[in-house]
Amino acid sequence: MAEENKNKPEPIYSQTLKTGSRTFFFDVRKAKTGDEYLTITESRIQKNGEKMRNTIFLFKDDFKEFCQNLVDIADKNVMPV
């Protein structure tokens, strides 16, 4: 995993959310081009003990629309709380 993180720029801002067996990492980073982007990484441990990670990359061009879609879903109460 150290090799995987070798080329990843250090976060400008980070926030963590722990929910049961999952942890979400929200990191704002700066690309080599100077553009900032958000990574949302979900980390969890599977039943066999293996760690699993999934990451979404959001660049600023898509960020506003992505957030609006989340708000729309929350407002429609389609997800049980």
N, C-alpha and C positions, 0 to 999 in steps of 0.2 A: 504494500500500500504506500510506502514511502516513495516509491518510484512514481506512483500515480499522482501524488501531491507535489512532485518536484517542479512541474511546469505551471502550476496553478498560482496566480497572483494572490498575495496576502489580502484578506478582506479589509475594506475601508470601514465597514460597519457590520456587526454580527448580532444576531439575536437567536435564542434557543427556546424551543417549546417542547416540553416532555409531556407525553400523553400515554400513560400505561406502558405498553411494551415498545412504543415508538418514540423516537426523538426527531424533531424537525429542526434543521439549521437554516436560517435565513442569512445569507451573506451578500453584501454589496461589494463588488470587485471592479477593478478597472482593467479593461482589455489593453493589449499592446497599442491599439489605435487611439487609446485615450477615452473610449466610450465606456460608460459605467453599465454594469448589468447585475441582475439579481440571480443568485442560485438558491433554489429551495431543495434541500437534501433531506430525504427521509432515511433514517437508519433504524433497523430493527433486527432482532435476533430470531431466526427461524426455529422451529421445533427441534431440528437436528443440532442446534447450537451454532450454526453458521451465521455470520453477520451478513446482512443484505442492505445495500444502499441504492437508492434511486435519486437522480438529480434532474431538476428542470432548470433550464437556463432561460431567463427573460431579459431581453434587451429593451432599452427605454422606448423604442418604437412600438413595442407590443404591450408594454406594462399597463398603460391606462385601460386598454380594452380588456386585458386579462382580469384586472381588478374589477372592472364593471361587470364582467360575467359572473364573478364570485358574488358580488353584491346582489345581482339579479337572482341568482339561485337562492341566496339567503332570504331575500324579500319574498320569494314565492313559497317559502316554507316547504320545499319538496324534499328536504333532508330531515329525517326524524332527529329530534334533539333529545 
